[in-house]
Amino acid sequence: MPELNDLHYLRAASQVFDTPLLLAETQGLLIGEYLAARMHGVTPPEPQGNRFRGDDAFEPGNEGPEWQGYAMVGSVARIGLMGELVNRGSWMGTHSGMTSYEGFAEQMTRAGVDSAVSAIALDVNSPGGAAAGMLENARLVKSIAAKKPVIAVVNSLAASAAYGLISGASKIVMTESSEVGSIGVLRLHLDRSKELENRGVTATIIHAGARKVDGHPFGPLEGEARASIEQRVNMIMDRFVALVADHRGIDAQSVRDLEANTLLSDDAIAAGLANEVGTFDEVLEDLSRARVGRTISQQRGLSMSENNQAPDASASGITQAQLDAAVKTATEAGVKSGALAEQERIKAILGGDEAEGREDLARHFAFDTDQSPAAAKAALAKSPKATAPEAEEDFSDRKDRASGEAALEFGGPNKIEQPKSGLTKAVDRYTN
């Protein structure tokens, strides 16, 4: 008959043993020992929850105020990502020592659509967890970061699934002593055959389907069963590497070459796994003050913050009029540069030999589309030439005239006023 503690922790053990984990190796072994100890009646100390910062956000509900899943520090939503990560689990949180993907996704989604939230700060300290659920939620973080800043602050660990989860954040900030990485896959197998033998127990397995009991705990993992499990682990690894490479803009082979190592802040930044060194308080202060996507204002030897939203003069020490003037100048310079590029594109299409005898089609490609010169010339070369004779001026004259029109209409020194032609419409298409 099974031991009472075996039954109590059978469900918990099923979430750790014989299932793919995106978890730091040492933490995986620690959890395995933890469960084994509990199954034998040893009670370890209770896990410690995250510190709470800010005021919990509530909204009216049918049965009273409903917690939104995050705390507010000014206009910044603070969300904790603590402990081992498990799939589903509803609102399982830091008091349990674990975080549920399901609960985390709900927190992120609510903060993402809350108009009172200008940015999201993730307070991260996790060794990783289950592979199932990580990829989907990592992409959710990326999608929310495209709408408002999501700053992940690692204090003091973001390993494996935890790193994958935050890889899509707008920025990853690490404290000096933090570690990130462990981009790899772990699967634990518990061979209990000797234990059962010592207790005088023999396990008999009856099954249909050759792969039905791969990885069972009543014998060693070997042969085709081991090969099948290793293949699955490698498939998960490929997807994990591709996710990090895409989210962080790193070459996939460079990610794989890390060999699931964990890196301290300086090495992590050099490898492209993080952006800055700072503290959670610095990030909160900067986000709360600026209400934009800037992170810490005093980094250590790294580029200043990036900002994907409108600039804010109040935090910069200049007047709003000065800021508006600078933005206007930059915008006009960008439009001028783009307009010159458009002029060169049009001239290249109209001036090519392929346009001779196909002038109407060439003007269509130049003025009514945004095709590149190479694509337009290739299409022109495959098109038949017009059979009608040219009018008074020959083709070379028309090319010179077209180039002149382009220079005049794009605002050269001898700019003339005339009704909008196809060229002017092309400029309007670019500038608008």
HELIX and SHEET records of a PDB file:
HELIX    1   1 LEU A    4  HIS A    8  1                                   5    
HELIX    2   2 LEU A   10  SER A   14  1                                   5    
HELIX    3   3 GLU A   25  MET A   39  1                                  15    
HELIX    4   4 THR A   94  SER A   96  5                                   3    
HELIX    5   5 TYR A  101  VAL A  113  1                                  13    
HELIX    6   6 MET A  134  ALA A  145  1                                  12    
HELIX    7   7 ALA A  161  ILE A  166  1                                   6    
HELIX    8   8 SER A  193  ASN A  198  1                                   6    
HELIX    9   9 GLY A  223  ARG A  248  1                                  26    
HELIX   10  10 ALA A  252  ASP A  257  1                                   6    
HELIX   11  11 SER A  265  ALA A  270  1                                   6    
HELIX   12  12 PHE A  280  ALA A  290  1                                  11    
HELIX   13  13 ALA A  313  ALA A  315  5                                   3    
HELIX   14  14 GLN A  320  GLY A  351  1                                  32    
HELIX   15  15 ASP A  353  ALA A  355  5                                   3    
HELIX   16  16 GLU A  359  ASP A  368  1                                  10    
HELIX   17  17 PRO A  373  ALA A  381  1                                   9    
HELIX   18  18 PHE A  395  GLU A  409  1                                  15    
HELIX   19  19 GLY A  422  THR A  431  1                                  10    
SHEET    1   A 2 LEU A  21  LEU A  23  0                                        
SHEET    2   A 2 GLY A 128  ALA A 130 -1                                        
SHEET    1   B 7 ASP A  55  GLY A  61  0                                        
SHEET    2   B 7 GLY A  64  VAL A  73 -1                                        
SHEET    3   B 7 VAL A  76  MET A  82 -1                                        
SHEET    4   B 7 ALA A 119  SER A 126  1                                        
SHEET    5   B 7 VAL A 150  ALA A 159  1                                        
SHEET    6   B 7 LYS A 171  MET A 174  1                                        
SHEET    7   B 7 GLU A 276  VAL A 277  1                                        
SHEET    1   C 7 ASP A  55  GLY A  61  0                                        
SHEET    2   C 7 GLY A  64  VAL A  73 -1                                        
SHEET    3   C 7 VAL A  76  MET A  82 -1                                        
SHEET    4   C 7 ALA A 119  SER A 126  1                                        
SHEET    5   C 7 VAL A 150  ALA A 159  1                                        
SHEET    6   C 7 GLU A 179  GLY A 181  1                                        
SHEET    7   C 7 THR A 262  LEU A 264 -1                                        
SHEET    1   D 2 GLU A  84  VAL A  86  0                                        
SHEET    2   D 2 MET A  98  SER A 100  1                                        
END                                                                             
